[in-house]
Every structure is written in C-alpha cells, then in structure tokens.
Amino acid sequence: MNNVLILLDKESDWQPYYKTSSILTVSDYLKSKSKEKERKLVINLSNDYSYNSEGYYCSLLAQARGHHIIPDVELINKVEAGTGIRMDRNLQKLCYQWIQKNNITDNWYLNIYFGTCKEKEIERIARFIYENYPAPLLRVCFNNKPNNQIESVQFLPLNQLNEEEETLFADALDRFNKKIWHSPKSAPAPRYNLGILVEPSEKFPPSNSGAIHKFLEIAKKMDIHAELITEDDATRLMEFDALFIRATTALNHYTFHLSQRAAQNGMAVIDDPVSIIRCTNKVYLKELFEREKIPAPISTLIFRSNNNTFEDIAAQVGTPFILKIPDGSYSIGMHKISNEEELKSALDIMFKESAILLAQEFTPTDFDWRVGILDGEPLYACKYYMAKNHWQIYYHYASGRSRCGLVDTIPIYQVPRKILDAALKAASFIGKGLYGVDLKMVDNDRAIVIEINDNPSIDHGLEDAVMGDELYYRILNHFGRSLEMKYF
C-alpha cells in the first residue's frame, strides 16, 4: 500500500489535480483499521480542523497510529488558540522592505503552500512560518508596520483556492513529495526513508564525498531509501522516517532546528537535539566532567566582564594555556597563550564572539585519540596526529587554506583499556547516539577526556579503514532499530 495518504472531505475536492492512488476521504480513514506496521506520511487536507470535527479526529487518530501527520493536533490547537509568532529582526526588515516596495498601506495576506509562496522575494518568511506552523496550506495576515508584522496565522481550506492558487499548491505538493505521483505498486516498500542532511559549501564537512557515497550505496543494499537533502529541503522533512545530520551542527543554527523538528515528530535522528545541546558547548562539558569526575584537563571560565590577567589564569591552569571559544570546532576558535601580550590580543578577538571563554591547561601529545561510539558501544578508534610543526590537528593559514596531521585507524581490541573506559563513561552521560570522544594519554598511563563531539567525522578511507562497509551498516541499522522501538 502507498506510504503516503492525502485525506480529503470528499474525493471531488481533488478534481483539479492529477489523479493519484494516495487519496482517501476523512470518513474512510476514520473507519479503516490500521493493520499494517507502516510509518505513513498522512497529509490532512480536510477543510475543517475545528475541535471534534472529522478533520480534527483524523489528525488525532493518525498520531495514535504512529503516522507522520500534517498538521498534527498540537498545531491545530495552536492555530485555534491564536498563539502568536514573531520573526527575528532580519525577517522583519525583509518584510518591511517588501511592504515599502509594494506601497502597502493596510493589512495584507500571504498564502503559504508547504512553506512556499507566490512572492519569491519573501519566501524566507514563508519558510519560517511553515517551520513554526507545519501545515499544507496557511493564510497569514500581516500589518504594514516596520516591526512585528504578523497579525494572525490561519489554515487555508483547499476548497477555497482559485485556479492560480490550485496550481501553486499542486507545484508545492509535487516538490514536497513526488512519491504521491510515482509509487509503483510492484515496488516493495523500503525499510525506512532516510534524509541525509549535508551542506554542499561546507569547508570541513563531517563526512567526505566518499563516505556520503558509501552511506547511499550501503543503504540501497539494506533496502533503505536514502536521499541527500540540504537546508533548502527543510519543508520536506516530514517525508522521511529518519534524519542523519552530516553537516556541522551548532545551536541557533538550521541543523539544530531541523533536529528539533525531527525529534518532535517522532523521527529517529542523529544528531538528536539533546546531544547537540550537550556537546556543542565546552562550558557545559567542563561542568559535566567535573560533576561526574571524568578525568579532563584543568579548566577555568573567563568572563568578558572580569579583569583577566595572564598571571591570574596561569595560576589556575598553568602556562602556556589554551583559550577556546565554547562552540568552536575543527581547531577553529583556539589560541595558545604564553604571555600577557598574547592573552590581550586573543581576548580582543575572542570576546567579540562569546561573552565566556574557556581557559584550559596545555597538554602536549603527538596525537589525540578519537573513539567513535554508537548506542553506548565502541564503533571505531583513531589516532589523530598534530599537523606538522604545530600543536593542533588542524593548522589554519591566514589565507583560509588549512592542513591537518596524519590519521591512523586502530582496531578496537588494540585501544588501551583506559582510553576505551574513559570514552564510554563520558559518552554515557550524553545519550545513545553517535559520538566522537577526544582523549589524550598523559604520563603513559592516564587517559583524560578533551571533549565529546555529537557530529564526529566519518570519512571514507579514514574512520572506516578497519571496519570497511560494516561501519556504514551499523550506523544505518541503528536508525532501523530506533524506529522499530518507537513503532513496534
């Protein structure tokens, strides 16, 4: 049976559109019995979502059946309650420029079709509203003021669209989910649908092109439908059962917002939002390590509001020491400090990025250990050597060019027990996802944890050098097990 359903009040509401086997009336959906253990995408296009209506009960029942439903009951109640929404300053500025350009002098309306709109210049606004109100059809009222322009958000009934609007809706639906039109009955349903989120322009992606190709290749062998998506595909998120983020994560960033939405809609997701929150900030990790007595370098927090001197910091963590921006990655946002002049120069730069910095004792080693952990079990282990004639794994030139040290991938059974134990203990306080724990072995017998990465590198030819294709099988199988636990 088709894994996509479109619910209508009556079949004649679909008359203007291409024929599809995906449609079902709301009455038939309510009367049907959910016998199949399938994760369906259900698009509820009832013209009436009011409380206790058939349209309302369809969304309620779909959630109970474990289906992905658009819109869900929480959103329906949110719209009915008139819960407000406010754009950030950049979107408010964009909106006001649009108002001035079009000489708008009164309230005006914007129709949104799966996060798209006719007015391409303000489609960023349409996408933002859809992310907060994920519904197939919305009608948004705006005022003409410089700020806080959104007055109300309402559902737009399908049967109220004119001919032009019907075309816009059909095009948006086609972009949102082409499976509605192309789903051969003879083709077996995949185990699950996986969206792999990538950032094509990223300089240091967590997976190289070879690894991404491997994920797609192995997924096909495992009967998993895997597809690369980008930030521009955010409106299609509900099309998938699982989300694998292979773009560098950060808070207040689209990767985190998509992770949140995926988790809220019952999808299996790596990296999950809780792991992103816990791993992307070194201030949090410092507190965690101290509370749970996890061996780590001596660290102290540096505040913009304090009078920070080299002597005071060195007395706490030794000299030289490392200054870190809390959410830095790939050796970016780090400075080695040996004197007062270097400290002042670094603070002038770094306090522009963050009000709090982390000062950490310098623990020089030839290489760092990285233990990859999946669902509480070691997955791979690597030695990342420092860049030649440098104290970090990556050396970033002022020109923007970078170089890195060599990588040795080590079989798990050859990893020192103290390294493995420390890595597993540290990751256990984060969650059950995919993590890369960075450690150093000091004094030949003491393992210390540097940080935990929620978005560890998986590069073809490096992290997979020992396990080969098995590494990809294990990660992809993790999504399947997570979904089975949720639904079955």
C-alpha positions in Angstrom: 0.0 0.0 0.0 1.2 3.6 -0.7 3.1 5.1 2.2 1.6 8.5 1.5 -2.0 9.3 2.2 -3.9 12.5 1.3 -7.1 13.0 3.3 -10.0 14.9 1.8 -13.5 15.7 2.9 -14.7 14.4 -0.4 -13.0 12.9 -3.4 -14.4 15.7 -5.7 -12.1 18.2 -3.9 -9.2 16.6 -5.8 -10.8 17.1 -9.2 -8.5 20.0 -10.3 -5.4 17.9 -9.6 -3.6 14.9 -11.2 -5.1 11.5 -10.3 -3.3 9.6 -7.6 -4.0 6.4 -5.6 -2.9 8.3 -2.5 -6.2 10.0 -1.7 -8.7 8.8 0.9 -11.7 10.6 2.4 -11.5 11.6 6.1 -14.6 9.4 6.8 -12.9 6.3 5.2 -9.7 6.9 7.1 -11.6 7.1 10.4 -13.5 3.9 9.6 -10.4 2.0 8.5 -8.4 -0.3 10.7 -4.6 0.2 10.9 -3.5 -3.4 10.2 -0.1 -2.6 8.6 3.0 -1.9 10.5 3.9 1.0 8.3 5.1 4.5 9.0 2.9 6.5 6.7 3.0 10.2 5.8 -0.5 11.5 6.1 -1.4 14.9 4.7 -4.7 16.0 6.1 -6.4 18.4 3.7 -9.8 18.5 5.4 -11.5 21.9 5.0 -12.5 21.8 8.7 -10.0 21.2 11.6 -12.2 22.5 14.3 -12.4 20.7 17.6 -14.3 17.4 17.4 -14.7 17.7 13.6 -13.8 14.7 11.4 -10.7 16.6 10.2 -9.6 17.0 13.8 -10.1 13.4 14.6 -8.1 12.3 11.6 -5.0 14.1 12.9 -5.6 12.7 16.3 -6.1 9.1 15.1 -3.0 9.4 12.8 -0.8 10.3 15.7 -2.2 7.3 17.7 -1.4 5.0 14.7 2.2 6.2 14.7 1.8 8.0 11.3 3.5 11.2 10.4 0.6 13.7 10.2 0.5 17.2 8.7 -1.0 19.1 10.5 -0.8 17.4 13.9 -3.2 18.0 16.7 -0.8 20.2 18.6 -0.6 22.6 15.6 -4.4 22.6 15.1 -4.9 23.6 18.8 -2.1 26.2 18.4 -3.8 27.8 15.4 -7.3 27.6 17.1 -5.8 29.3 20.2 -4.4 32.1 18.1 -0.9 31.6 19.5 1.3 34.3 18.1 4.6 34.2 16.3 7.4 36.8 15.9 10.0 36.9 13.2 13.6 37.8 14.0 15.0 41.2 13.1 16.3 40.2 9.8 13.0 38.8 8.6 11.1 41.8 10.0 13.5 44.0 8.0 12.9 41.9 4.8 9.1 42.1 5.4 9.2 45.9 5.8 11.2 46.3 2.6 8.6 44.2 0.8 5.8 46.4 2.3 7.6 49.6 1.2 8.4 48.3 -2.3 4.8 47.4 -2.9 3.3 50.5 -1.3 1.2 48.5 1.1 -0.9 50.8 3.3 -3.1 48.3 5.1 -3.2 44.8 6.4 -2.3 42.2 3.7 -2.3 38.4 3.3 0.2 35.8 2.3 -0.8 32.2 1.2 1.8 29.6 2.1 1.9 26.2 0.3 4.1 23.7 2.1 6.5 26.5 3.1 6.5 28.2 -0.4 4.6 31.2 -1.7 3.9 33.1 -4.9 6.0 36.0 -3.8 9.6 34.6 -4.2 11.3 37.7 -2.6 9.8 36.9 0.8 9.9 33.1 0.6 12.3 33.1 3.5 9.4 34.4 5.6 7.0 31.7 4.2 9.6 29.0 5.1 10.0 30.5 8.7 6.2 30.5 9.3 5.9 26.9 7.9 8.7 25.7 10.2 6.7 27.1 13.2 3.3 26.1 11.7 3.9 22.9 9.6 0.6 22.7 7.7 -0.1 22.2 4.0 -2.0 25.4 3.5 -1.8 28.6 5.5 -3.2 32.1 5.2 -1.2 34.7 7.2 -2.3 38.2 7.9 0.4 40.9 8.1 0.2 44.6 9.1 2.3 47.3 7.4 4.4 48.3 10.4 8.2 48.3 10.5 8.2 45.6 13.2 6.1 42.6 14.5 4.2 42.4 11.2 2.4 39.1 11.7 -1.1 39.6 12.9 -2.5 36.0 12.7 -2.0 32.6 11.1 -5.0 30.6 9.9 -5.5 27.4 7.9 -6.4 27.9 4.3 -9.1 25.4 3.1 -8.4 23.5 -0.1 -11.8 24.2 -1.5 -11.3 28.0 -1.3 -8.4 28.1 -3.7 -8.8 29.8 -7.1 -7.3 28.4 -10.3 -3.9 30.2 -9.9 -3.7 29.1 -6.2 -4.5 25.5 -7.1 -1.5 25.5 -9.5 0.7 26.9 -6.8 -0.5 24.3 -4.3 0.0 21.4 -6.8 3.5 22.6 -7.6 4.4 22.9 -3.9 2.9 19.4 -3.2 5.0 17.9 -6.1 8.2 19.4 -4.6 7.2 18.3 -1.1 6.7 14.7 -2.0 7.0 13.3 -5.5 6.0 9.8 -4.2 2.4 10.9 -4.4 2.6 10.6 -8.2 5.4 8.0 -8.5 4.8 4.9 -6.4 4.7 1.7 -8.5 2.6 -0.9 -6.7 5.1 -3.6 -7.6 8.0 -2.0 -5.8 8.4 -3.2 -2.3 8.3 -0.5 0.4 11.7 0.4 1.8 12.6 -0.5 5.4 12.5 3.3 6.1 13.2 6.6 4.4 16.4 8.4 5.5 17.2 12.0 4.8 21.0 12.7 5.0 21.5 16.4 5.7 24.6 17.9 4.0 25.9 21.4 3.5 27.4 21.5 -0.1 29.5 24.6 0.6 31.0 23.5 3.9 34.8 23.7 4.1 35.2 21.0 6.8 32.2 18.6 6.4 31.9 15.8 8.9 31.9 13.3 6.1 33.8 13.5 2.8 32.1 12.7 -0.5 33.4 9.1 -0.4 31.7 8.4 2.9 28.4 10.0 1.7 28.5 7.8 -1.4 29.1 4.8 0.9 26.1 5.6 3.0 23.9 5.8 -0.1 25.4 2.6 -1.6 25.0 0.6 1.6 21.5 2.0 2.3 20.4 0.7 -1.1 21.8 -2.8 -0.3 19.9 -2.7 3.0 16.6 -1.8 1.3 16.6 1.7 2.8 15.6 4.7 0.8 18.3 7.3 1.5 18.4 10.7 -0.1 20.7 13.7 0.3 19.0 16.9 1.5 20.1 20.4 2.3 18.7 23.3 4.3 16.6 24.2 1.2 14.7 20.9 1.7 13.6 21.8 5.2 9.9 21.8 4.2 10.3 18.1 3.1 11.4 16.9 6.5 8.2 15.1 7.3 8.7 13.0 4.1 11.3 10.9 6.0 11.3 8.5 8.9 14.8 9.3 10.0 17.3 12.2 9.7 21.1 11.8 9.6 22.9 15.2 10.0 26.1 15.2 8.1 26.6 19.0 8.3 28.5 20.6 11.2 26.0 21.2 14.0 25.6 24.3 16.2 22.9 25.8 18.4 21.0 28.7 16.9 21.6 27.1 13.6 19.4 25.3 11.0 21.0 22.0 11.9 19.7 22.3 15.4 16.2 23.5 14.3 15.8 20.6 11.9 17.0 18.1 14.6 14.4 19.5 17.0 11.6 19.2 14.4 12.6 15.7 13.6 12.6 14.6 17.2 9.3 16.3 17.9 7.7 14.4 15.0 8.9 11.0 16.3 11.7 10.6 13.7 14.9 8.7 14.5 17.6 11.4 14.4 21.4 11.7 14.6 22.4 14.1 16.0 19.4 14.5 18.3 18.8 17.9 19.8 19.7 17.0 23.4 23.1 15.7 22.2 23.7 18.8 20.2 23.0 21.0 23.2 25.2 18.9 25.4 28.2 18.5 23.1 28.4 21.8 21.1 29.3 23.9 24.2 32.6 23.4 26.0 31.3 25.2 29.1 28.6 22.5 29.5 31.2 19.8 29.1 33.5 21.3 31.7 30.7 21.3 34.3 29.7 17.7 33.3 33.3 16.4 33.6 33.7 18.0 37.0 30.4 16.8 38.3 30.8 13.2 37.1 34.5 13.1 38.0 35.6 12.4 34.4 39.4 12.9 34.0 39.9 16.1 31.9 42.4 18.9 31.6 42.3 21.6 34.3 40.0 24.3 33.0 38.5 27.6 34.2 36.0 30.0 32.7 37.0 33.5 31.6 34.3 36.2 31.6 34.2 39.3 29.4 33.2 41.4 32.4 36.2 40.5 34.5 39.7 41.9 34.5 41.5 38.9 33.1 45.3 38.8 33.6 47.8 36.3 32.3 49.2 35.8 35.8 45.7 35.0 37.3 44.8 32.5 34.6 48.2 30.8 34.6 48.0 30.4 38.4 44.8 28.2 37.8 45.7 26.2 34.7 49.4 26.5 34.2 51.4 28.0 31.4 51.2 28.0 28.4 47.4 27.5 28.3 44.8 27.2 25.6 41.9 29.6 25.2 38.8 28.2 23.5 35.5 29.6 22.2 32.8 27.4 23.7 31.3 26.3 20.4 34.4 26.1 18.2 35.1 23.1 16.1 37.9 21.7 13.8 40.5 23.6 15.9 38.9 26.9 15.0 38.5 29.5 17.8 41.5 28.3 19.8 44.6 30.1 20.8 47.7 29.0 22.7 48.7 31.7 25.2 52.3 32.1 26.6 52.3 35.7 27.9 50.2 38.8 28.7 50.6 40.3 25.2 49.2 37.1 23.5 46.4 37.0 26.0 45.3 40.6 25.3 45.4 40.0 21.6 43.4 36.8 21.8 40.8 38.3 24.2 40.2 41.3 21.8 39.3 38.8 19.1 37.5 36.1 21.0 35.3 38.2 23.2 33.7 39.6 20.1 32.4 36.0 19.5 31.4 35.0 23.0 31.0 36.5 26.5 32.5 33.5 28.1 35.7 31.7 27.1 37.4 28.5 28.4 41.0 28.5 29.5 42.5 25.0 29.6 45.8 23.6 30.6 48.1 22.8 27.7 48.7 19.0 27.5 51.0 18.4 24.5 51.0 15.0 22.9 52.0 13.7 19.5 48.4 12.6 18.8 44.8 12.7 20.1 42.7 9.6 20.5 39.2 9.6 19.0 36.8 6.8 20.0 33.6 6.7 17.9 30.7 5.4 20.0 27.3 4.4 18.7 24.5 3.5 21.1 26.9 3.0 24.0 29.3 0.7 22.1 32.7 1.5 20.6 32.5 1.8 16.8 35.9 2.8 15.7 39.1 4.3 17.1 41.7 6.7 15.5 44.9 8.4 16.4 44.8 12.0 15.0 48.3 13.3 14.8 49.1 17.0 15.1 49.8 19.0 12.0 53.5 19.2 11.2 55.3 21.7 13.4 52.0 22.7 15.1 50.3 22.0 18.4 46.8 21.2 16.8 45.5 18.6 14.5 44.5 21.3 12.0 46.6 24.3 11.1 44.7 27.2 9.6 46.6 29.7 7.5 45.5 33.4 7.4 44.8 32.8 3.7 42.0 30.4 4.6 43.9 27.4 3.5 44.3 24.5 6.0 46.3 21.4 6.5 46.0 18.6 9.0 48.0 15.8 10.6 48.0 12.1 9.7 45.3 9.7 10.9 45.8 6.1 12.0 42.7 3.9 12.4 43.2 1.3 15.2 41.2 -1.9 15.8 39.1 -1.6 18.9 40.9 -4.5 20.6 44.2 -2.7 20.3 43.0 0.5 22.0 44.3 0.9 25.6 41.7 -0.1 28.1 41.9 3.2 30.0 41.1 5.1 26.8 38.1 2.9 26.0 36.7 3.1 29.5 37.1 6.8 29.8 35.4 7.3 26.4 32.5 5.1 27.1 31.9 6.6 30.6 32.0 10.2 29.2 29.6 9.4 26.3 27.1 7.6 28.6 26.2 11.0 30.1 25.3 12.4 26.7 22.9 9.9 25.3 22.7 6.8 23.0 23.5 8.5 19.7 26.7 8.7 17.6 29.6 10.5 19.3 33.3 11.0 18.9 35.2 11.2 22.2 38.5 13.0 22.0 41.1 11.9 24.6 44.8 12.1 25.4 47.0 9.6 27.1 49.3 11.5 29.5 52.1 10.2 31.7 51.9 7.0 29.8 49.0 5.7 31.9 46.4 8.4 32.5 43.5 8.9 30.0 41.9 12.4 30.0 38.9 13.5 28.0 39.2 16.6 25.9 35.7 16.9 24.6 32.8 14.9 23.2 31.6 15.6 19.6 28.0 15.0 18.7 28.9 15.2 15.0 32.0 13.1 14.6 34.0 12.7 11.4 33.1 9.7 9.2 35.4 9.9 6.3 35.9 7.2 3.7 39.5 5.9 3.9 40.0 7.1 7.5 37.4 6.2 10.2 36.3 3.2 8.1 39.8 1.9 7.4 39.4 -1.0 9.8 35.7 -1.9 9.6 35.1 -1.0 6.0 31.5 -1.3 4.9 30.5 -2.7 8.3 30.8 0.8 9.8 28.1 2.1 7.5 25.9 -1.0 8.0 26.0 -0.5 11.8 25.1 3.2 11.6 22.2 2.7 9.2 21.0 -0.3 11.1 20.9 1.9 14.3 18.2 4.1 12.6 16.1 1.0 11.8 16.3 -0.3 15.4 15.4 3.0 16.8 12.3 3.2 14.6 11.3 -0.4 15.5 11.4 0.6 19.2 9.2 3.6 18.5 6.6 2.0 16.4 6.5 -1.7 17.1 
